[in-house]
Structures are given as C-alpha cells and as structure tokens.
C-alpha cells in the first residue's frame, strides 16, 4: 500500500502573527490530525508569503478519511483555520508512487 500526501498551499490572513500561527498549527497537528488513523507526519513549508502543508498518510484511504470531519470541527482546527486566507487555499491529495 502506498502512502498519500496532502499538498495544501495558502497565504495567511493580513496581519497574522507567524509565531502564533505556527503554534496553532502544532496544536492542530497534536490534537486533531495525529489522532486520525494513518497519520504519519505534517511538514510546514514557506516561500515568501506562501505556505505549504505536506501531510503524509499511510494510505490514500487514510488521507481521504483524514479530511472527513464528522460532527463539530475541533477547536484546535478552528484556531488554525482562522489564520488562513480562504481565497488563497489550494488543496490536492497525491499518491506516493515511489520514494528514494
């Protein structure tokens, strides 16, 4: 079974504090995503004003299920989302064909 990766790019809302954003991102990872089946890791990348999250999952099924938030959205996720400019958000899921 091949791993899958969420590739999510975005910009922060105007005036956002990067240190607070990174703390909210870490909290969301620890309290929300890392609790989901198949979560492997979350890497935060930045170039200029653009951020990219590379979230690795054990399988494509886990990646798809990781997106599913049945019921209420956790507070940690809402705090993280509050930093993201929704009009800049682009999200894709890729299957890892080969790793070196």
C-alpha positions as protocol buffer text, in pm:
chain_id: "A"
residue {
  index: 1
  type: UNK
  ca { x: 0 y: 0 z: 0 }
}
residue {
  index: 2
  type: UNK
  ca { x: 141 y: 340 z: -100 }
}
residue {
  index: 3
  type: UNK
  ca { x: 146 y: 646 z: 120 }
}
residue {
  index: 4
  type: UNK
  ca { x: -52 y: 955 z: 27 }
}
residue {
  index: 5
  type: UNK
  ca { x: 24 y: 1324 z: 77 }
}
residue {
  index: 6
  type: UNK
  ca { x: -200 y: 1622 z: 125 }
}
residue {
  index: 7
  type: UNK
  ca { x: -43 y: 1916 z: -61 }
}
residue {
  index: 8
  type: UNK
  ca { x: -210 y: 2230 z: 70 }
}
residue {
  index: 9
  type: UNK
  ca { x: -94 y: 2581 z: -22 }
}
residue {
  index: 10
  type: UNK
  ca { x: -225 y: 2907 z: 117 }
}
residue {
  index: 11
  type: UNK
  ca { x: -142 y: 3252 z: 248 }
}
residue {
  index: 12
  type: UNK
  ca { x: -210 y: 3382 z: 595 }
}
residue {
  index: 13
  type: UNK
  ca { x: -471 y: 3647 z: 664 }
}
residue {
  index: 14
  type: UNK
  ca { x: -339 y: 4001 z: 666 }
}
residue {
  index: 15
  type: UNK
  ca { x: -170 y: 4094 z: 993 }
}
residue {
  index: 16
  type: UNK
  ca { x: -136 y: 3734 z: 1117 }
}
residue {
  index: 17
  type: UNK
  ca { x: 146 y: 3668 z: 1363 }
}
residue {
  index: 18
  type: UNK
  ca { x: 358 y: 3383 z: 1225 }
}
residue {
  index: 19
  type: UNK
  ca { x: 466 y: 3263 z: 1569 }
}
residue {
  index: 20
  type: UNK
  ca { x: 101 y: 3236 z: 1680 }
}
residue {
  index: 21
  type: UNK
  ca { x: 12 y: 3067 z: 1352 }
}
residue {
  index: 22
  type: UNK
  ca { x: 286 y: 2806 z: 1395 }
}
residue {
  index: 23
  type: UNK
  ca { x: 168 y: 2738 z: 1750 }
}
residue {
  index: 24
  type: UNK
  ca { x: -191 y: 2693 z: 1627 }
}
residue {
  index: 25
  type: UNK
  ca { x: -65 y: 2463 z: 1352 }
}
residue {
  index: 26
  type: UNK
  ca { x: 131 y: 2249 z: 1600 }
}
residue {
  index: 27
  type: UNK
  ca { x: -168 y: 2229 z: 1835 }
}
residue {
  index: 28
  type: UNK
  ca { x: -394 y: 2124 z: 1547 }
}
residue {
  index: 29
  type: UNK
  ca { x: -144 y: 1857 z: 1448 }
}
residue {
  index: 30
  type: UNK
  ca { x: -108 y: 1724 z: 1802 }
}
residue {
  index: 31
  type: UNK
  ca { x: -476 y: 1737 z: 1900 }
}
residue {
  index: 32
  type: UNK
  ca { x: -653 y: 1664 z: 1572 }
}
residue {
  index: 33
  type: UNK
  ca { x: -459 y: 1515 z: 1281 }
}
residue {
  index: 34
  type: UNK
  ca { x: -217 y: 1297 z: 1475 }
}
residue {
  index: 35
  type: UNK
  ca { x: -518 y: 1129 z: 1636 }
}
residue {
  index: 36
  type: UNK
  ca { x: -654 y: 1013 z: 1300 }
}
residue {
  index: 37
  type: UNK
  ca { x: -588 y: 666 z: 1164 }
}
residue {
  index: 38
  type: UNK
  ca { x: -289 y: 653 z: 928 }
}
residue {
  index: 39
  type: UNK
  ca { x: -142 y: 996 z: 1008 }
}
residue {
  index: 40
  type: UNK
  ca { x: 236 y: 990 z: 955 }
}
residue {
  index: 41
  type: UNK
  ca { x: 363 y: 1350 z: 963 }
}
residue {
  index: 42
  type: UNK
  ca { x: 296 y: 1715 z: 889 }
}
residue {
  index: 43
  type: UNK
  ca { x: 559 y: 1944 z: 741 }
}
residue {
  index: 44
  type: UNK
  ca { x: 514 y: 2321 z: 714 }
}
residue {
  index: 45
  type: UNK
  ca { x: 699 y: 2488 z: 427 }
}
residue {
  index: 46
  type: UNK
  ca { x: 722 y: 2855 z: 342 }
}
residue {
  index: 47
  type: UNK
  ca { x: 841 y: 3062 z: 47 }
}
residue {
  index: 48
  type: UNK
  ca { x: 770 y: 3433 z: 57 }
}
residue {
  index: 49
  type: UNK
  ca { x: 406 y: 3476 z: 159 }
}
residue {
  index: 50
  type: UNK
  ca { x: 304 y: 3126 z: 54 }
}
residue {
  index: 51
  type: UNK
  ca { x: 282 y: 2837 z: 299 }
}
residue {
  index: 52
  type: UNK
  ca { x: 257 y: 2472 z: 202 }
}
residue {
  index: 53
  type: UNK
  ca { x: 150 y: 2189 z: 430 }
}
residue {
  index: 54
  type: UNK
  ca { x: 271 y: 1843 z: 335 }
}
residue {
  index: 55
  type: UNK
  ca { x: 71 y: 1598 z: 541 }
}
residue {
  index: 56
  type: UNK
  ca { x: 172 y: 1235 z: 494 }
}
residue {
  index: 57
  type: UNK
  ca { x: -73 y: 949 z: 543 }
}
residue {
  index: 58
  type: UNK
  ca { x: -16 y: 573 z: 549 }
}
residue {
  index: 59
  type: UNK
  ca { x: -259 y: 523 z: 257 }
}
residue {
  index: 60
  type: UNK
  ca { x: -489 y: 709 z: 19 }
}
residue {
  index: 61
  type: UNK
  ca { x: -786 y: 577 z: 219 }
}
residue {
  index: 62
  type: UNK
  ca { x: -641 y: 731 z: 537 }
}
residue {
  index: 63
  type: UNK
  ca { x: -582 y: 1061 z: 356 }
}
residue {
  index: 64
  type: UNK
  ca { x: -941 y: 1071 z: 235 }
}
residue {
  index: 65
  type: UNK
  ca { x: -1074 y: 974 z: 578 }
}
residue {
  index: 66
  type: UNK
  ca { x: -849 y: 1238 z: 739 }
}
residue {
  index: 67
  type: UNK
  ca { x: -1042 y: 1507 z: 551 }
}
residue {
  index: 68
  type: UNK
  ca { x: -1373 y: 1385 z: 687 }
}
residue {
  index: 69
  type: UNK
  ca { x: -1473 y: 1585 z: 992 }
}
residue {
  index: 70
  type: UNK
  ca { x: -1799 y: 1430 z: 1103 }
}
residue {
  index: 71
  type: UNK
  ca { x: -1977 y: 1645 z: 1354 }
}
residue {
  index: 72
  type: UNK
  ca { x: -1828 y: 1951 z: 1515 }
}
residue {
  index: 73
  type: UNK
  ca { x: -1493 y: 2087 z: 1395 }
}
residue {
  index: 74
  type: UNK
  ca { x: -1243 y: 2067 z: 1683 }
}
residue {
  index: 75
  type: UNK
  ca { x: -1147 y: 2396 z: 1850 }
}
residue {
  index: 76
  type: UNK
  ca { x: -778 y: 2341 z: 1764 }
}
residue {
  index: 77
  type: UNK
  ca { x: -866 y: 2308 z: 1395 }
}
residue {
  index: 78
  type: UNK
  ca { x: -1081 y: 2622 z: 1400 }
}
residue {
  index: 79
  type: UNK
  ca { x: -798 y: 2818 z: 1565 }
}
residue {
  index: 80
  type: UNK
  ca { x: -559 y: 2702 z: 1291 }
}
residue {
  index: 81
  type: UNK
  ca { x: -806 y: 2776 z: 1009 }
}
residue {
  index: 82
  type: UNK
  ca { x: -857 y: 3130 z: 1141 }
}
residue {
  index: 83
  type: UNK
  ca { x: -504 y: 3219 z: 1024 }
}
residue {
  index: 84
  type: UNK
  ca { x: -563 y: 3107 z: 663 }
}
residue {
  index: 85
  type: UNK
  ca { x: -689 y: 3332 z: 385 }
}
residue {
  index: 86
  type: UNK
  ca { x: -959 y: 3105 z: 236 }
}
residue {
  index: 87
  type: UNK
  ca { x: -939 y: 3265 z: -111 }
}
residue {
  index: 88
  type: UNK
  ca { x: -573 y: 3159 z: -137 }
}
residue {
  index: 89
  type: UNK
  ca { x: -628 y: 2797 z: -33 }
}
residue {
  index: 90
  type: UNK
  ca { x: -546 y: 2518 z: -280 }
}
residue {
  index: 91
  type: UNK
  ca { x: -559 y: 2154 z: -175 }
}
residue {
  index: 92
  type: UNK
  ca { x: -473 y: 1829 z: -353 }
}
residue {
  index: 93
  type: UNK
  ca { x: -408 y: 1471 z: -249 }
}
residue {
  index: 94
  type: UNK
  ca { x: -129 y: 1277 z: -416 }
}
residue {
  index: 95
  type: UNK
  ca { x: -47 y: 907 z: -408 }
}
residue {
  index: 96
  type: UNK
  ca { x: 323 y: 843 z: -349 }
}
residue {
  index: 97
  type: UNK
  ca { x: 431 y: 633 z: -646 }
}
residue {
  index: 98
  type: UNK
  ca { x: 794 y: 593 z: -539 }
}
residue {
  index: 99
  type: UNK
  ca { x: 1029 y: 720 z: -271 }
}
residue {
  index: 100
  type: UNK
  ca { x: 1409 y: 737 z: -290 }
}
